[in-house]
Amino acid sequence: MLLINNRAYRDMIDYCMKQRPHEACGFLSGYRGDCSGPNRIGRFIPVANRSPRPELHFDMEPHEVVRALYEMEADDLVLLGIVHSHPQAPPVPSAEDMLTPWRQAISHWIVSLHGDVASTKAYAYSKLDDGTLTWSELPIVITP
Ligand SMILES: [Zn+2]
């Protein structure tokens, strides 16, 4: 389970809305849960999409990735999620999404703006013993 505070959740959705018709991307950071506690997301950090076809793909701008990772480090936060939007598609990982170099990240969030109503889902990506890439949905709880 992932807890995300309302502000980080709203910031993420608002940013994805503003970037339409392009795909938006960014990070979610926060505090890692201890052995029994859930991870708690407290901040959304936007990262520019440098893809030459930004309405269809996303490719995070490397300088902004580095800046965001340093910012987390400085604030004692850890990377808890990778975010991107699907301006015209449901919030389901695409075959291309599964090839991300960030596969080991704790969570992958997809903000779908399909039909002008945001719907957001979080996933864990994994690779099976036979090499198949797969995903499972993670429950999200929005906190005040
Ligand atoms: Zn995608």
Residues whose N, C-alpha, C, O or C-beta is under 5 A from the ligand:
A	BS01	ZN	S94 D97
